[in-house]
Amino acid sequence: MYEGSQVSLHMKKNILANGMTDHTCYQCTIYKYDEENQNIYMILEDEELTRISLDAVYSCDIFAVEDTSCEGIVEERYNCSQGSMLRFRVKNGFYGRIS
């Protein structure tokens, strides 16, 4: 459904007590969307995986036929044959067109 779509990922808040909020906007491409488990697998473009926090809430803007937005957390990050992979777990579902 969203495979191949471009994504803009940015931190909304850090979950850690004294954690810093990262204001960087990360560009990704969706590799796979697992609708049943609400996981989006995405390839991080031109950044180090360690820049993505596993202790933060992110906003995910998906630029597809119909642009959408959702919120969630990155539960896993790893390198594989496809590149720098993120497993993003959707916590607040998809919202309509992004303004």
FENPEBEL-V113846 format. One line per field, one symbol per residue. phi: phi as a letter, one per 20 degrees, with the letter a starting at -180 (. if undefined). psi: psi as a letter, one per 30 degrees, with the letter a starting at -180 (. if undefined). burial: # if it has 9 or more other ideal C-beta (glycine too) atoms within 8 Angstrom, else .. A space follows every 50 residues. Layout:
phi: ???
psi: ???
burial: ???
This chain:
phi: .dgnfecddbfebeefgdfeeeefdedccfebddffelddecefelbegf feeedbeddceddcgdfcbbcrceebbaebfepeedddefddgfdggfe
psi: efkfkkkjkkkelkfkegkkkkgkjkklkkekjjeeghkkkkkkkglkef fkkfhlklkjkkjaejklkllaljfkklkaffajkkjkjkekaklakk.
burial: .#..#.#####..#....#..#...######.##....######..#.#. .###.#######....########..#......#######.........
